[in-house]
Amino acid sequence: MPLSVGSAQPYPPQQQPAYGAQPPYGQQPGWQLQGPEGFGPPVVAEKKRKGWIVAVIAALAVVLLGGGTVYAVSAFSGGGTQPHEVLPSNAIGYLRVDLDPDAGQKAALFQLSRKFTFSKGKVTEEDPRKSLFDATQADRDNKIDFAKDVEPWLGSRIGAAAVPSGGETPGFAVAVQVKDEALAKAGIAKLMGDEKYGLAFREGYAILSDTQANADKYATGPTMSENAEFTGDIDSLAGDGVLSFWGHLGQLAKLSAAELGPEEQAQLDKVKNARFVGTLRFDSAFAELTGSVRGAEKMVDGDLAKADLATLPGSTVGAMSISGLDQVVTKQWAEFEKTMASMPEVKQFMDQAKQNMGLTLPDDLVTLVGKNLTLAVDEEGLDGDMPKGGVRIQTDAAKAQAVLDKITKAFQDSGQPVPEFGKVAGDGVFTVGTTEDYAKKLSQQGNLGDSETFKTAIPNAGDANYALFVDLDKVEKFYLGSVEGDDKANLEVLRAVGLSGTQSADSASFSLRVLFN
């Protein structure tokens, strides 16, 4: 099969630099990795179609996210062409992995590697691409030597794009960064064996697809960097991470449109122009997965209430807050009732709630979840029989008290014990706590936002519409006693977890952070 090969060769074959060494012509070096002894389950290649391509993509995720992979810092920041600059502009999905990111993330990963027992002191000169290669070849019969057949041409970045095919299954294009096109052509041929594929080259990347015609088309046509929606979405991330992803929700959903019912089709219309984008990045103090949904329609009505966990008591060890549940209950109740018709036990329970407690549904439920619902657990009392915790609801406090009174009376009339809760009815806020003192404390303005741990875990807390926070340092004594040795040492490194995000009619965002000591 004839292959389309360009002329640009960043390195003549006789001048290939060692991995991690400074190359000529301003090219950026790679970075180093020590793979773990157990590299996770072997990646099995798909024999009929994507083969080695899919295996590489999957193994890259294993390299970055699993098994305690460790990277050493390089003096240079990652630069150069990104995969999306050579992949086709009509892509509806995209995944990128970079083994040579910017210097800040390399330094952060290096610092993190010294915190865990499975990685401390294990940074070596080993090439991360070799660990990746070994993982992809675990179940393959071909005898390929990495140093001879792969290392001389393989770069540090790879991107994969899903493209429309006209059918239910999308086509694909994969961009693999290469240092020498002639060597890459020979090496890929050996890797692919008898499997059919197309190969072309573009701006330092090998473009692979299912046919030569498609590879040639993708290597010469417009690129994702010319797609204004895509570039706007990527730019919104404010910097590349080690791994990034993007997808057009509407186009991807169309792949299964034939299987959707009328209600699902209506929901699909709300995201027909929506895209999602995200990245995984590292800081010396935390790892963060962040992203957003953009271009959706009517996801919520109006502006949601703020889920500001920063106003909770400073002694809070864990909390969760979510806004907009009132809208969800109101909009989905009719669908929920249809579902209940096929679930007799659930329907019976709801009927009893109406009859025995005198509840009016869904109105009373809407009152109880409110515009915002915040749950909190306090550090004080965790060692006792009754931890201090409570719920703070942005709602009509008088109505909430009336609903709670209905429920309490129903329990008393049936002879069942009713716990004594503390209750505080404020202006637009109803607070319930396990004790009177804690209910009062929870109803007041707190100073959790002054905590450095909280501020790192929940960035822009005042803007969030939903949030989750757990201070692991304050609760680790309850679970560290059941582990020992390296497991205990590694758990002690974990400092806190924070999840936060915003939501509006046409967009949503999230940030998930794991903090380290």
Buried (B, 14 or more C-beta within 10 A) or exposed (E): EEBBBEEEBBBEEEEBBEBBEEBEEEBBBBBBBBBBEEBBEBBEBEEEBBBBBBBBBBBBBBBBBBBBBBBBBBEBBBEBBBBBBBBBBBBBBBBBBBBBBBBBBBBBBBBBBEBBBBBEEBBEEBBBBBBBBBBBBBEBEEEBEBEEBBBBBBBBBBBBBBBBEEEEEBBBBBBBBBBBBBBBBBBBBBBBBEBEBBBBBBBBBBBBBBEBEBBBBBBEEEBBBEBEBBEEBBEEBEEBBBBBBBBBBBBBBBBEEEEBEEEEEEEBEBBBBBBBBBBBBBBBBBBBBBBBBBBBEEBBEEEBBBBBBBBBBEBBBBBBBBBBBBBEBBEEBEEEEEEBEEEEEEBEEBEEBEEBBBBEBBBBBBBBBBBBBBBBBBBBBBEEEEBBBBBBBBBBBEBBBEBBEBBBBBBEEEEEEEEEBBBBBEEEBBBBBBBEEBBBBBBEEBBBBEBEBBBBBBBEBEEBBBBBBBBBBBBBEEEBEEEEEEEBBBEBBBBBBBBBBBBBBBBBBBBBBBBBE
